[in-house]
Amino acid sequence: MSAPIVQDVLPLPRKLPETDRVNLVGLTRPRLREALIAAGTPEAQAKMRANQLWQWIYQKGVRDFDAMTNLAKDYRALLKDHFAIEVPEIVTRSVSADGTRKYLVRIAGGHEVEVVYIPEDGRGTLCISSQVGCTLTCTFCHTGTQRLVRNLTAAEIVGQVMLARDDLGEWPKPGRNPKDETRLISNLVLMGMGEPLYNFEAVRDAMLIAMDGEGISLSRRRITLSTSGVVPEIERAGREIGCMLAISLHATTDELRNKIVPINRKYPIAQLFEALRAYPKLSNSERITFEYVMLKGVNDSDADARRLVKLISGIPAKINLIPFNEWPGAPYQRSDWDRIEAFANIVYKAGYASPIRTPRGEDIMAACGQLKSATERARKNRFQIAAEAGLPEPERIVRRPDAPDVH
């Protein structure tokens, strides 16, 4: 396999805007306080000023210093001279027939990532990205066919939440307590473009901002970090972030997982599960979610289901079964529905929740595994992808000369 299996390349440096002003978005509370002191805020006032700015930016969604009415005019002028409040730019917004929204978002340097909002009864989930591209090259994932460009900053990660709140009109109206407002974004998942644990510090800082009770105020139990299995960072994620954990498993043997989730060659299944059993937040009330994409004739047999049950034995867990979301050039097909249900039934009878995820946003390429920035595509057809993954060549579709045109 010629594709990289771990992040062994340096992301491209960012091309920053030519300005001396510091972006306050993405700074943790201690770093915000330090920045204010460096700009001339008296040290005795710095904590209070940081709290005020924090609430304006993350609780009320205000980006204009002049609108921060509890700050003196001369202090607002100081802030404007030294700081900015900037989030990524929405380039396009696509809305699915089922209400799913996909945003193409431009970040510093002109690179783009995708963000997806999924509305459901009583909740709304925002799927955000942590990298432009990815190095993991999972063969069922559209994003994995795009090379890594660079890591996102903490500002660019939490900024995805902020721009989605802008679009949804979720910031509280003037004079209203934020807790009185409807939470359209109730859940956050790091399941977009990139491997979050290969951008640990930026992801950690962004999530600490999102969880802060005086700002965006999302419970850590409402935030899920999905990893393909970067074993050395799993324990650290539980200790320093403390959010829920999801594992992109997708295979029950090293032989198969080596092919479809190549990081397994670095951190095999036994090593991964050893780290999961030691995860600091593991409990019956805080289960690990195992994501398992259903690939027809590849990983969907009864034997696979029984091996899966054996693997997770003793781990408080639930299994998300994901019907494969096809994309142009994909070397796989979605498992038949009766096969998915039979697989789910084996897992359920073993005592584990095994919901089958309803595909959302397929019509706008916003479903799980379909995200890929249009301007960053490394264009490969399904035969190239299969060859790199060591898979059998996909069946070639030959159109009969007398076949009618279909539009």
Secondary structure, 3 states (H helix, E strand, C coil): CCCCCCCCCCCCCCCCCCCCCEECCCCCHHHHHHHHHHCCCCHHHHHHHHHHHHHHHHHCCCCCHHHCCCCCHHHHHHHHHHEECCCCEEEEEEECCCCCEEEEEECHHHCEEEEEEEEECCEEEEECCCEECCCCCCCCCCHHHCCCCEECCHHHHHHHHHHHHHHHCCCCCCCCCHHHCCCCCCEEEECCCCCHHHCHHHHHHHHHHHHCCCCCCCCHHHEEEEECCCHHHHHHHHHHCCCEEEEECCCCCHHHHHHHCHHHHCCCHHHHHHHHHCCCCCECCECEEEEEEEECCCCCCHHHHHHHHHHCCCCCEEEEEEECCCCCCCCCCECCHHHHHHHHHHHHHCCCECCECCCCCHHHCCCCCCCCCHHHCCCCCHHHHHHHHCCCCCCCCCCCCCCCCCC
